[in-house]
Amino acid sequence: MPEENALKCYAVGDCDWVAAFDEAGARRVLEEMNGEESGAYSEWEVDLVSDKWLDKPWCDEDDRTKIVGTLREYLAAATEPTYLAGTE
């Protein structure tokens, strides 16, 4: 059974992945990162990331042949809600 207060990886919108405790916290990470007011991302879709996506390798944006990690690795290193990765 998953730990209730464990950070999880959430996809927020189409191109951002964050570590948070819940969906509201995932939106809050983006609000704080972008200096937006509370509720700015309330309409954005938030999905818990599947194991398949957690293990998908991410490559360096300047060198697509260089693997830089996985969301699972980024999540394991997170100690608080934080931005993990994005595609824009």
C-alpha positions as CSV (number, residue, x, y, z in Angstrom):
1,M,0.0,0.0,0.0
2,P,1.4,3.4,-1.0
3,E,2.5,5.8,1.8
4,E,-0.1,8.6,2.2
5,N,2.4,11.4,2.7
6,A,4.8,10.3,0.0
7,L,5.7,12.6,-2.9
8,K,4.2,11.3,-6.2
9,C,4.9,12.4,-9.8
10,Y,2.1,14.3,-11.5
11,A,1.8,15.5,-15.1
12,V,0.3,19.0,-15.2
13,G,-1.1,20.1,-18.5
14,D,0.6,18.8,-21.6
15,C,4.3,19.4,-20.8
16,D,5.2,19.7,-17.1
17,W,5.9,17.0,-14.5
18,V,6.2,17.8,-10.8
19,A,6.6,16.1,-7.5
20,A,3.8,16.7,-5.1
21,F,1.6,15.1,-2.4
22,D,-1.6,15.6,-4.4
23,E,-3.2,17.2,-7.4
24,A,-3.7,20.6,-5.7
25,G,0.0,20.6,-4.6
26,A,1.0,19.8,-8.2
27,R,-0.7,22.9,-9.5
28,R,0.8,24.9,-6.6
29,V,4.3,23.9,-7.7
30,L,3.7,25.5,-11.1
31,E,2.0,28.6,-9.6
32,E,5.0,29.2,-7.3
33,M,7.5,28.5,-10.0
34,N,5.9,30.9,-12.4
35,G,4.9,33.6,-9.9
36,E,1.2,33.1,-10.6
37,E,-1.6,33.7,-8.2
38,S,-3.3,30.8,-6.4
39,G,-5.7,29.1,-8.7
40,A,-4.0,30.1,-11.9
41,Y,-3.8,26.5,-13.0
42,S,-7.1,25.3,-11.6
43,E,-8.4,24.4,-15.0
44,W,-5.3,22.5,-16.1
45,E,-5.5,18.7,-16.2
46,V,-3.4,16.9,-13.5
47,D,-2.7,13.1,-13.8
48,L,-0.8,10.8,-11.6
49,V,2.1,9.5,-13.7
50,S,2.1,5.7,-14.5
51,D,5.0,3.4,-13.9
52,K,5.6,3.3,-17.7
53,W,6.1,7.1,-17.8
54,L,8.2,7.1,-14.6
55,D,10.7,4.8,-16.2
56,K,10.8,6.5,-19.6
57,P,14.3,7.8,-20.3
58,W,14.7,11.6,-20.7
59,C,17.3,12.9,-23.1
60,D,19.4,16.1,-23.0
61,E,17.6,18.8,-25.0
62,D,20.8,19.8,-26.8
63,D,22.1,16.3,-27.3
64,R,19.2,13.9,-28.0
65,T,21.6,10.9,-27.8
66,K,22.5,11.6,-24.1
67,I,20.1,10.1,-21.5
68,V,19.9,12.3,-18.4
69,G,17.6,10.3,-16.2
70,T,14.0,9.2,-15.6
71,L,11.1,10.8,-13.8
72,R,11.4,8.0,-11.2
73,E,15.0,9.0,-10.5
74,Y,14.1,12.7,-10.3
75,L,11.2,11.9,-8.0
76,A,13.4,9.7,-5.7
77,A,15.8,12.7,-5.4
78,A,13.0,15.2,-4.4
79,T,12.6,16.0,-0.8
80,E,9.7,18.4,-1.1
81,P,7.2,19.4,-3.8
82,T,9.1,20.6,-6.8
83,Y,9.3,20.8,-10.6
84,L,10.9,17.7,-12.1
85,A,10.9,18.1,-15.9
86,G,9.2,19.6,-18.9
87,T,9.1,19.6,-22.7
88,E,8.9,23.3,-23.3
